[in-house]
């Protein structure tokens, strides 16, 4: 099956011309080496779930292209252990590391260091709920964040929330919620939980030193009403890694999905297009956002100023097979695609796992997974925009350790997700920040490619 979506018109032209200029300007500075989620130093926090007394069994999944050692330090549990691995490590934690007391500093942070570059994912399983997130290395952390959460349903026991983990001593935090400012001081591996009856999306968090921020909901319904609420969590990108251009892939087994676009500065304008809508929206101030309930076709988002795009899998009444439930995931910008990912699919009982890959149509044939051509194609979406055509291919996956790459070095995006009988998870395989501020994943060193982008 193949779904075709045509995105065209003059509405994008002015923004594209501006972004081409910005790309050339930023590219002139260059960078000495790629940066992104492949790293060696990670700060982790476990966001509060909907059951206070549950033991938050979770896995720290480490994947690399080589062998190495990982040191896992969890002072709250008295854990300081070093483990050797050959390309992958699944370290399971069963102790209680959840920060439960609102607006109180606790020392429940987790610090993971490795002697080789790795991808690190935290997967909460299998007691009461399943969700996960891609961990950002310390090199990606920064001092300003816009919270992405979700609405609370009628049961006010379960709240919108976010968690701050301090990577340094003497860290001063300001939390800007509406017209109120909350201040807190933190030290290395301290955690600070902030909960609210109302949706905390759009709250701005600033600090004097880099911090890690994890956001979600104890038990949300996406969109309301749902049969039941489920846990949401994601590690947030700092504002410095917001971007301009995005392709949102469809979610398997769903008749649609929810997208939220969050602004980082005032007077942001963006256009989104999918199979049924094409609209231009203005956001007045930093932290403003728009929620879009889309059909299950790819969505194209183009902004004139940096934004964050978050995708939410919908709950049971909005899917096609009544399998799984909600999750939230960052959608990387097309400039944050890369040509190689190392990742682990953890075998979970009753789960079906998927991989959504986004790239130009002519690049699809060069994809390789563990040195083999891609197989187990579940669905493909073919999307045309201006002079370009790209594919979103969704593949079924089984448990294992994988290296996904393009044999000609072409860049592509990849989001992993999985669905069980009642639960679901989703997160990007990786985020490359070496071209932040630039335009479009199909451009390379040959700047003449930019002219293809202007209708």
C-alpha positions in Angstrom: 0.0 0.0 0.0 1.2 3.5 -0.7 -0.3 6.8 0.4 0.5 9.9 -1.7 0.6 13.4 -0.3 1.3 16.5 -2.5 2.7 19.6 -0.7 3.0 22.6 -3.0 2.2 26.2 -3.4 3.9 29.6 -2.9 3.3 29.7 0.9 6.6 28.0 1.6 8.7 30.0 -0.8 9.6 33.1 1.3 10.4 31.0 4.3 12.6 28.7 2.2 14.5 31.6 0.8 15.1 32.9 4.3 16.2 29.5 5.5 18.6 29.0 2.6 20.3 32.3 3.6 20.5 31.1 7.3 21.9 27.8 6.2 24.7 29.5 4.2 25.5 31.9 7.0 25.7 29.1 9.7 27.6 26.7 7.5 30.3 29.3 7.1 31.3 28.8 10.7 31.7 25.1 10.4 32.3 22.5 13.2 35.3 20.4 14.1 33.3 17.2 14.6 29.7 16.0 14.5 27.7 16.3 17.7 24.5 14.6 18.8 23.2 11.7 20.9 26.1 9.4 20.3 28.1 10.2 23.4 29.9 9.1 26.6 28.4 11.1 29.5 24.7 10.9 30.4 22.6 12.4 33.2 19.3 10.5 33.7 16.2 11.0 35.9 13.1 8.8 36.2 9.9 10.8 35.9 7.1 10.1 38.3 4.5 7.5 37.2 0.8 7.1 38.1 1.5 4.6 40.9 3.5 5.9 43.8 4.2 2.5 45.3 5.4 0.7 42.2 9.0 -0.3 41.8 10.1 1.4 38.6 11.8 -1.4 36.9 13.6 0.0 33.9 16.5 -0.9 31.5 19.5 1.3 30.6 20.1 0.1 27.0 23.6 0.9 25.7 24.5 0.3 22.1 27.7 1.0 20.3 29.8 0.0 17.3 32.5 -1.5 19.4 33.3 -3.0 22.8 33.8 -0.9 25.9 32.9 -0.3 29.5 30.1 1.6 31.2 30.1 3.0 34.7 26.6 3.4 36.2 26.3 5.6 39.3 23.0 5.7 41.3 23.9 7.2 44.7 20.4 6.9 46.0 20.5 3.1 45.6 24.2 2.8 46.5 25.0 1.6 43.0 28.4 2.4 41.5 29.3 -0.4 39.1 31.4 -0.8 35.9 30.3 -3.3 33.3 32.0 -4.4 30.2 30.0 -4.8 26.9 30.5 -6.0 23.4 28.4 -3.5 21.3 25.5 -3.6 23.7 24.5 -3.7 27.4 21.1 -4.1 29.0 21.4 -2.9 32.7 18.2 -3.4 34.6 17.4 -1.3 37.6 14.7 -2.5 40.1 15.2 0.0 43.0 13.0 3.0 43.5 14.7 6.0 41.8 11.5 8.1 41.3 11.4 11.6 42.7 8.0 11.7 44.3 7.8 14.8 46.4 6.7 17.9 44.5 8.8 21.0 44.6 11.5 19.4 46.7 15.2 18.8 45.9 16.2 15.1 46.2 19.3 13.3 45.1 17.9 10.7 42.8 19.8 11.4 39.6 21.7 8.7 37.6 25.1 9.3 36.0 26.3 6.9 33.2 29.7 7.3 31.6 31.4 5.1 29.0 34.8 4.9 27.4 33.5 4.7 23.9 30.7 6.5 22.1 27.3 5.0 22.7 23.6 5.5 22.1 21.7 5.3 25.5 18.0 4.6 25.9 16.0 4.3 29.1 13.0 1.9 28.8 10.5 1.7 31.6 9.0 -1.8 31.7 7.0 -4.0 32.4 5.2 -3.2 35.7 2.0 -1.2 35.2 3.3 0.7 32.2 5.8 0.8 29.4 7.5 4.0 27.9 11.0 5.1 27.1 13.2 7.9 25.9 16.5 8.5 24.1 19.0 10.0 26.6 20.9 13.1 25.6 24.7 13.2 26.4 26.1 16.0 28.5 27.4 17.7 25.4 23.8 18.4 24.3 22.5 19.7 27.6 22.0 23.4 28.0 20.3 26.1 30.1 16.9 26.8 28.6 14.0 24.4 27.9 10.3 24.6 26.9 8.2 22.0 28.7 6.2 19.5 26.5 3.6 17.6 28.5 -0.2 17.0 28.0 -3.6 17.8 29.5 -4.8 16.0 32.6 -8.1 14.1 32.4 -10.9 14.3 35.0 -9.0 12.2 37.6 -6.8 14.9 39.2 -4.7 12.3 41.1 -2.6 12.1 37.9 -0.8 15.2 37.0 1.3 16.9 34.3 4.9 16.9 35.4 8.6 17.4 34.6 11.8 16.6 36.3 15.1 18.5 36.4 18.5 16.7 36.9 21.5 18.9 37.8 24.7 18.0 36.1 26.8 20.4 38.2 27.1 21.8 41.7 25.8 25.3 42.5 23.1 25.3 39.8 20.4 27.9 40.0 17.1 27.2 38.3 14.2 29.5 37.4 10.8 28.0 36.4 8.6 30.5 34.5 4.9 29.4 34.7 2.5 32.0 33.4 3.3 35.1 35.4 5.0 33.3 38.3 8.7 32.5 38.7 9.9 29.7 41.0 13.6 29.5 42.0 15.6 26.6 43.2 19.2 25.8 43.8 20.6 22.3 43.0 23.9 20.3 43.2 25.3 17.5 41.2 22.8 14.7 40.6 20.0 16.5 42.5 16.5 16.1 41.1 13.6 18.5 41.3 10.0 17.4 40.5 7.4 19.9 39.3 3.8 18.8 39.1 0.6 20.6 38.0 -3.1 20.0 37.7 -3.1 22.0 34.5 -1.1 21.1 31.4 2.5 22.4 32.1 3.3 22.5 28.4 4.9 25.9 27.6 6.5 26.4 31.0 10.0 27.8 30.4 12.9 26.5 32.5 16.2 28.4 32.7 19.4 27.8 34.6 22.9 29.2 35.0 24.5 25.8 34.2 23.5 22.9 31.9 20.7 20.7 33.2 18.8 17.7 31.9 15.0 18.0 31.8 12.5 15.1 31.5 8.8 15.8 30.8 5.6 13.9 30.4 2.5 13.0 32.4 1.7 10.5 35.2 -1.4 9.3 33.3 -2.6 11.2 30.2 -5.3 10.6 27.6 -4.3 11.6 24.0 -6.6 13.0 22.9 -9.3 13.2 25.5 -11.5 11.2 26.1 -9.8 7.8 26.2 -10.7 4.5 27.8 -7.8 4.9 30.2 -4.8 7.0 30.9 -1.1 6.1 30.5 2.3 7.3 31.4 4.2 9.7 29.1 7.9 10.6 29.3 10.6 12.1 27.1 13.9 13.8 27.6 13.6 17.3 26.2 15.8 19.0 23.7 17.1 22.3 25.0 16.0 25.4 23.0 19.5 25.7 21.4 18.6 22.5 19.5 15.2 23.6 18.3 15.0 23.7 14.5 13.0 24.8 11.4 11.9 21.9 9.2 10.3 18.6 10.1 8.7 15.5 8.6 6.4 13.8 11.1 6.1 10.0 10.3 2.8 8.2 10.7 2.4 5.7 13.6 1.6 2.0 12.9 -1.7 0.7 14.0 -3.2 4.1 14.3 -5.8 6.0 12.4 -4.1 9.3 13.3 -1.7 10.9 15.7 -1.3 14.2 17.7 1.4 16.8 17.0 2.3 19.7 19.1 4.6 22.5 17.8 6.3 24.6 20.5 7.8 28.0 20.0 11.2 29.1 21.4 10.9 32.8 20.8 8.1 35.3 20.3 6.3 35.9 17.0 7.0 32.5 15.4 5.2 31.5 12.2 5.0 28.0 10.9 3.1 26.1 8.2 2.0 22.5 8.5 0.7 20.3 5.7 -0.7 16.8 5.6 -3.2 14.9 3.5 -6.2 17.0 4.7 -4.9 20.4 5.8 -2.4 23.1 5.0 -2.4 26.0 7.4 -0.1 28.8 8.6 -0.1 29.5 12.3 1.5 32.3 14.4 2.7 31.8 18.0 3.0 35.0 20.0 5.5 34.2 22.7 8.1 31.6 23.8 6.4 28.5 25.0 3.2 28.9 23.0 2.1 25.8 21.1 -0.4 24.4 18.7 -2.0 21.0 19.0 -2.9 19.2 15.7 -4.9 16.0 15.4 -3.7 14.5 12.1 -4.8 11.6 10.0 -2.2 8.8 9.6 -0.2 10.4 6.8 3.1 12.2 7.0 3.0 15.8 8.1 5.4 18.5 6.9 6.3 21.4 9.2 8.3 24.5 8.3 8.9 27.4 10.7 10.5 30.8 10.3 12.1 30.5 13.8 13.3 27.5 15.8 10.5 25.2 17.2 10.2 21.9 18.9 7.9 19.2 17.4 6.5 16.5 19.6 4.4 13.6 18.4 1.9 11.7 20.6 0.5 8.3 19.8 -3.2 8.3 20.3 -5.2 6.2 22.7 -7.4 3.2 22.1 -10.5 4.8 20.5 -8.2 6.3 17.8 -6.3 3.3 16.6 -7.1 0.6 14.1 -6.5 -2.6 16.1 -7.0 -1.7 19.8 -3.4 -2.6 20.5 -1.1 -0.6 22.6 -1.7 2.9 24.0 -0.1 6.3 24.0 3.5 7.5 24.0 5.3 10.8 23.2 8.4 11.3 21.2 10.6 14.1 19.9 10.5 14.4 16.1 14.0 15.3 15.0 14.4 18.1 12.4 15.5 17.0 8.9 18.8 18.8 9.7 19.2 16.4 12.7 19.1 13.3 10.6 22.3 11.3 10.3 23.6 8.4 8.2 24.2 5.8 10.9 22.4 4.6 14.0 23.2 2.0 16.7 20.3 0.8 18.6 18.7 -2.1 20.6 15.2 -3.5 20.3 14.4 -5.1 23.7 12.2 -8.1 23.4 9.1 -7.4 25.5 6.4 -10.0 26.0 3.5 -9.5 23.7 5.1 -6.5 21.9 5.4 -5.8 18.2 8.2 -3.4 17.3 8.4 -1.0 14.4 10.9 1.3 12.8 9.8 4.4 10.8 12.5 5.7 8.4 12.2 9.0 6.6 14.5 9.9 3.7 14.5 10.9 0.0 12.9 8.3 -2.2 16.1 7.8 -4.2 18.0 7.0 -1.0 15.8 4.2 0.2 17.7 1.5 -1.7 20.9 2.3 0.0 19.7 1.5 3.5 21.4 -1.4 5.3 20.7 -3.0 8.6 23.5 -5.2 10.0 24.9 -5.1 6.5 21.8 -6.5 4.9 19.0 -4.8 2.8 16.0 -3.7 4.8 13.2 -6.3 5.1 9.8 -6.8 6.8 8.3 -3.7 5.2 5.0 -2.9 6.9 3.9 0.2 5.0 5.3 2.9 2.8 4.2 6.5 2.3 5.4 8.5 -0.7 5.3 12.2 -0.3 6.1 15.0 -2.8 7.0 18.5 -2.0 8.1 21.0 -4.7 10.8 19.2 -6.7 11.5 16.6 -4.0 10.0 13.2 -3.2 10.6 11.4 0.0 9.5 8.1 1.6 8.4 7.2 5.1 8.9 3.4 5.3 7.7 1.5 8.3 9.4 -1.8 9.1 8.6 -4.5 11.6 11.4 -5.3 13.9 12.3 -8.2 16.3 14.4 -8.1 19.4 18.1 -7.6 18.8 21.1 -5.3 18.5 21.3 -3.3 15.2 23.4 -1.0 13.1 21.3 0.9 10.7 23.2 2.9 8.0 23.2 4.2 4.5 25.9 2.7 2.3 26.4 6.0 0.4 26.4 8.1 3.6 23.0 9.7 2.9 21.1 11.0 5.9 17.8 9.8 7.1 15.5 10.0 10.2 14.5 7.0 12.3 11.9 6.6 15.1 11.5 3.3 17.0 8.2 2.3 18.6 6.4 -0.7 20.0 3.0 -1.8 21.0 1.8 -4.5 23.4 -1.7 -5.4 24.4 -2.2 -2.3 26.6 1.1 -0.3 26.4 3.4 1.4 24.0 6.7 3.2 23.7 8.4 5.4 21.1 11.6 7.5 20.7 14.0 8.6 18.0 17.1 6.4 17.3 19.4 9.4 17.3 19.7 13.1 16.8 22.6 14.8 15.0 23.1 18.4 16.1 26.1 19.3 13.9 23.9 21.2 11.4 21.5 22.9 13.8 20.4 26.1 12.3 20.7 24.7 8.8 18.1 23.8 6.2 17.1 20.3 4.9 18.6 16.9 5.2 19.1 16.4 1.5 21.7 19.2 1.3 25.4 18.5 1.5 28.7 20.3 0.9 27.5 21.1 -2.7 25.6 24.3 -2.0 24.0 24.1 -5.5 21.5 21.6 -4.0 19.9 24.4 -2.1 18.4 25.8 -5.3 16.3 22.7 -5.7 14.4 23.7 -2.6 12.9 26.9 -4.0 9.7 26.3 -6.1 
